[in-house]
Amino acid sequence: MAAPDCATRSSPLMFTSAARLQRSLTASLEKRALIWLAKRTPRTINSDHLTLLGFAAQLLAGVSYALARWNRYALLLVIFFLALNWLGDSLDGTLARVRNCQRPRYGFYVDHIVDTFSALFLMGGLALSGYVHPAIAFGMLVAFLMLSIESYLTTYVLGEFQLSHWIFGPTEIRLLLAVGNLVLLHSANISVFGLRLRLFDVGGMIAITGMMVMTVVSALRHTRTLYTAERVDD
C-alpha cells in the first residue's frame, strides 16, 4: 500500500518480500482483471482506501447475515458486500504493485490483521443468522485462524506466502458463499442420507474439515522441509 504520490520513507530495517504462491482456480483470470482495474483506478484512490473498502464491506456482509434472520433477502446484500470486499481486498496490493508504490511490511501486516477481524465479523454474522449453528460458525473461524497462522509462519521461515491452498483461495470462498446464499433463498435445508439438515451446517462442517486437513498437511510438509534444511548430526 502507498500514498497517492507513492512517496515512501526509507527504513533502517532489512526486509525481503516473500514469494507469492497463488494456484487457485480463478488465479489467472483474477490477476488479469485486477491489473486491468488497477491501471484504470483514479490517482485520487490509493491502496489504503481500497483496504478500508474491503474491511467495511466484510463488516457489512456480517451485519447482513445477521439481518437475514428476520429477512432472507438480506442474503442478497451479503453477496453485494462480498463483491465489494473482493474489490477492496484484492485490488489494494495490485494497485501498489502496478504503481510501484509498495510498502511490503506495512501492507502485509495491515492486510492480514484486517483479514483476521473481517473473518470474525463474517462468522459472527453467520452465527446470528439462524442459517448455521453458532458452534459451527465458531469452528470455521478457529479453523480459518489456524490455517492463517500456518501460512504466516511459513512466510517467515521459508519466504513463501501461500495465497491459496490446493485450488481454493479467498475468491473461491466468496463465490461458494454467494452460491450458497442463492440456494438459501430457495431452501435452507437439504437431505443427507435421509436426514433433513441445514445447508450451511453441512457446508460449514465440510469447510472446517477441509481447512483442518490443509493445516495439518501443510504443517507436516513444512516441518519436514525445515528439519531437512536444518538437520543436526548427532
N, C-alpha and C positions, 0 to 999 in steps of 0.2 A: 504494500500500500504506500501511497505517497501523496503529498500535497499537490495542488493543481500545477504549480510551477516546476514540479519534480525536483526541487532543491532538497538535498539530504545532507545532513551533517556527518562528517567522518567520525568513526568511533574507534577508541583505542582497543576495543575487544575484537579478537580474531573470530571470524565466523565463516564456516563453509556450508553453503546450501546443500541439502540432501538431494539425491536423485529422486525425481518424482516418478512413481510407478503407477500407471493407470491402464488397466486392461479390461475395463468393464464393457458391456455390450454396446453402449452408446458413446464410448470414449472418443472415437474418431470423428463421428458426426458432431458431437458436442464441442470438441475442440475447434473445428472449423466455424461453427456457429458463433462461439464466443469470441474468436478473433475478428470475425466479421462485425459483431456488435461493438467490440472494443474500439475498432478503427472508426466507428461512426458515433461514438459517445461524445457528447459536447465537452469541451475543455473545462467548463464550469463544474462538471461532475467528476469527483475523484474516487479512489478506491474506498476511502473511509465512508463516503456517502453510501456506496453500494453495500458495504458491510453492515451499516446501520439499517439499510433497507431490508437486507436478508434477515437480520435479527428481529426487527419489528414484525416482519411478515410471519416468521415462525411463531412468535408470541401470539399473534392474532389467529394463526391456524389453531393453536391450542385453545384459545378462547372460543373459536368457532366450534371445535369439537365439544366443548362444554355446553355451548348453547344448543347443540344438536340433541341434547337430552330432551328439550322441550319442542324443538322444531327441526325435523330431519333435513330440511332444505338448507340448514346451516352447513351441511356436509359439502354443498357446492361452494360455499365460502372457503372451506378448508382447501379445496382444490385450487381456487384462485390464489390464496395466500401461499400455498406450496409452490405455485408457479413463480410468484414474486420472490419467494425465498431462494428458488433456484437461480433467478436472475442476479440477485444481490450476492449470494454466497459463492456462485461460480464465476461471476464476471469480475469481482474485485481483484483477484490475483492476476487474471488475464489482462485486465486493463493496465495494471502496474508493469507487467512484462512487455506489453506492446509499446508502452510509452517509455520503457527503460527507466522506470522510476521505482524500482524495488527497494523495499526495506525488509529484508528476509527475516530477521529476528522478531521485529515488531509484527510483521504480517503473520508469521507462523503462530506466534503467541496469541494475538488478538483473535485470529480466525478460529482457533481451536478452543479457546476459553469461551468464545461466543457460541460455538457448536455445543459445548457442554451445557450451558444454560438453555440453549434452544431446545435440546433434547428433553431437558427437564420440563419445560413449558408444554411441549408437544405431548409427552407421555402423561403429564398431569391433566391436560385437557381430555385425552383419551380415557383416563381413569374416571373422569367426571361425566363422560358422555353417556354411560349406560350401555354402550355397544361392546365393551370389553370389561372383564373382571379387573378391578383395581390391582390385584396381585399379579396378574399377567402383564399389565401396563408397567408396574414396578419392575417385574422381571426383565422386560425388554429394555428398560432404562439401565439396569445393572449390567445386562449382557453387552449393551452398546458401550457403556463406560469401560468395561473390561477389555473389549476389543480395541477401543481407542487407546487405552493405556499401553497395550501391547504394541500398537502401531507407533506411539510416541517414543517408547523405549527403543524400538528398532531404529527409528530415525536417529536417535542419539548414538547408539553403539555401532550401527552398521552404515549410517549415512544414506539410508534408503527410506523414503517416505511412501508408504503404501496407501494410495488413494482409493484402491478398490481391493476386494477380496474375491477371488475366483472371477465370476462375470458380474458381480454386484458392486455398485458404488452408490454414492448418495443420490444420483439421478435416478437410478433404477428403483431405489427405495421409494422415492417420491412418486414415481409412476405407479408402483404397486399400490401405494396408499390411495392415489387418485382413482385407480380402477376399483379398489375395494370400496371406496366411498360411493361410487356409482352403483355398485352392486347393493350396498346398504340401502339405497333409496328404494330399491325393489323389495329386498328382503334382508333382514338382519340375521337370519338363521339359515343353516344348511344341515343336510342329513349326512352323518358319517357312521357307517355300519349300523344303520337303523336308529342312531341316536340323533336327537334334534339339538344342535349346538349353535352357539353364536359364531358367526363367520369370523369376527375379529379375535375371538378366543382361540379358534383353531389357527388362524393366521399368526397370532401372537406367539403361540407355542412353537410353531414352525420357525418363526423368526428367532426366538430365544435359542432353540436347538441349533439352528444354523450359525448364529453368532458365537455360541459357545464352542462349537466344533471348530470354527475358523480360528478362534482364540487359542484353543489347545494345540491344533495342528501348527499354527504359526509359531507358538511358543516353543514347541518341541523342535521344529526345524531351525529356528534361530538359536536356540540353546546349543544344538549340535554344531552349528556353524561357528559359534563363539568358542565352544570347547575345543574344536579342532584348531581354530586360529590361535588359541592361547593355551595349547596343551603344555602341561607341566610334567617333565620327565622325573620319575622317582629315582 
